[in-house]
Amino acid sequence: MLAFCYTGQWDMAQACRELARAVRANELSPDDINESHLAGKIATSPAGEFSDIDLVIRTGGDLLLSNFPLWQVAYAEFFFTDKKWPDFGAADYLEALRSFQSRDRRFGL
């Protein structure tokens, strides 16, 4: 997935608006709202076409998320490189994948 013109903050806000509408319509109780409800309203919901993100490759030497899909990267692994996006090629991608494969993923534990 490439995220262009997308912001995690916008996505979280629109998901909350959807849940608020369901509460207002008495389709859902505020006390019943859980992570699954919120995840189901995210524009790039795992329930839809996309799944949660396993690996974030951050190019250009930046060490921040820049409002990336905040919900979906909760348990993602990160790979940082100084190489700029246009110069990031197949060999760099394979390096990121090798790095990812060598990690012991604990999913927050």
C-alpha positions in Angstrom: 0.0 0.0 0.0 1.3 3.4 -0.9 -0.4 6.3 1.1 -0.7 9.5 -0.9 -3.0 12.3 0.2 -4.0 10.2 3.2 -3.8 11.2 6.9 -4.2 8.9 9.9 -5.8 11.7 11.9 -8.5 12.3 9.3 -9.2 8.6 9.1 -9.5 8.3 12.9 -11.8 11.3 13.0 -14.1 10.1 10.2 -14.3 6.7 11.9 -15.4 8.4 15.1 -18.0 10.4 13.3 -19.4 7.2 11.8 -19.6 5.6 15.3 -21.2 8.8 16.7 -23.9 8.6 14.0 -24.6 5.0 14.9 -25.0 6.0 18.5 -27.3 8.9 17.6 -29.4 6.5 15.6 -29.6 4.1 18.6 -27.8 1.4 16.5 -25.0 1.2 19.0 -24.4 2.0 22.7 -21.4 4.1 23.6 -20.4 1.6 26.2 -20.4 -1.2 23.6 -17.8 0.5 21.3 -14.6 -1.4 21.1 -11.5 -1.7 19.0 -13.4 -3.9 16.4 -16.1 -1.2 15.9 -13.5 1.5 15.4 -11.3 -0.7 13.1 -14.4 -1.5 11.0 -14.9 2.2 10.3 -11.4 3.0 9.3 -11.2 3.9 5.5 -8.4 1.3 5.0 -10.0 -1.2 7.3 -8.6 -4.7 7.5 -12.2 -5.8 7.1 -12.1 -4.3 3.6 -9.6 -4.5 0.9 -6.5 -3.9 3.0 -4.9 -5.6 6.0 -3.0 -4.2 8.9 0.5 -3.1 8.0 3.4 -5.4 8.8 6.3 -3.2 7.6 6.7 0.5 7.2 9.6 1.6 5.0 10.5 5.2 5.7 12.7 6.7 3.1 14.6 10.0 3.0 16.2 9.8 6.4 13.0 10.8 8.2 12.3 9.2 11.6 8.7 10.0 12.0 5.3 8.7 10.9 4.1 11.9 9.2 0.5 11.1 10.0 0.6 7.7 8.3 -2.2 5.2 8.9 -2.0 5.4 12.7 -4.4 2.5 13.5 -2.9 0.1 11.0 0.7 0.5 12.1 0.0 -0.4 15.8 2.2 -3.6 15.5 4.2 -2.7 12.4 7.9 -3.1 12.1 9.8 -0.1 10.8 12.7 0.2 8.3 14.4 3.5 8.0 16.7 4.5 5.1 18.5 7.7 4.1 17.8 6.8 0.5 15.2 9.1 -1.1 12.0 7.6 -2.5 12.8 8.0 -6.2 16.1 6.3 -5.7 14.7 3.5 -3.6 15.0 0.4 -5.8 14.6 -3.3 -5.8 17.8 -4.0 -3.9 16.7 -1.6 -1.2 13.3 -3.2 -1.0 15.0 -6.6 -0.6 17.2 -5.2 2.2 14.1 -4.0 4.0 12.4 -7.4 3.6 15.5 -9.2 4.9 15.6 -6.9 7.9 11.9 -7.6 8.5 12.3 -11.4 8.2 15.1 -11.3 10.8 13.0 -9.7 13.5 11.2 -11.5 16.4 7.7 -10.0 16.1 6.0 -9.9 19.5 2.9 -7.8 18.6 3.2 -5.6 21.7 4.1 -8.3 24.2 
